[in-house]
Amino acid sequence: APPPPPKSAILSFRGRSELVSLGADERVDVLFEQAGRLFDLPPARYTLRLILKGRAVRPDALAAEALAAATGGTPKLMVLAAECGAADALGKAAAAGAAVPSFAAEH
């Protein structure tokens, strides 16, 4: 028989951990919402990812199925947050300026 679905999970962000409860038929997006609220990461400003045992957990998955990989107690998920638009800004900042000669121009 498969193990019963977890009734709680631990969300961990920047060294701080919070225990959250789960309903039997809830989807993982509830955990995303709780992580945003608990760690002050509003969805308008941050894109969140939840990682369980090295794998990203999809928000539309059923929590019972997604957390089944966790064995031996309460599942612990790492919360990763990226500021919205940060990747775009980084890409633009990393682009070489017009005054910098390209590698192709040297050969």
Steps between C-alpha positions, in 0.01 A plus 500: 500500500630849420594718795238753614542851356687745722283730711773762528819620336795717598582800281857627530627837375832667589556289810147546635257206506123507541264208551185521286197274496355331192152377418460153350401621151694827480724593211859618541401858407373532859859453615615772259240737647601413856870547419430843352303606806734352764822633350361831369547409133196648321431342159488844337871542584641147520494179302515200734620145455466219752769233499457153651795260492668696221194522276267790435141437608230611256231732644218312324594159643302339780694544823460134596658385173770768485615442857491120476874506421569617854561206729551489871286771648386848408608607150735800492488727199756766417348829381685681222397857417602715207396859467274545196700648217834429670605252232419750224692775678797269553503403133501865393770593752719211385485606134818662375485871440555652156848618601617145582649325199356157431705183487395449137646841406842392626527207255 
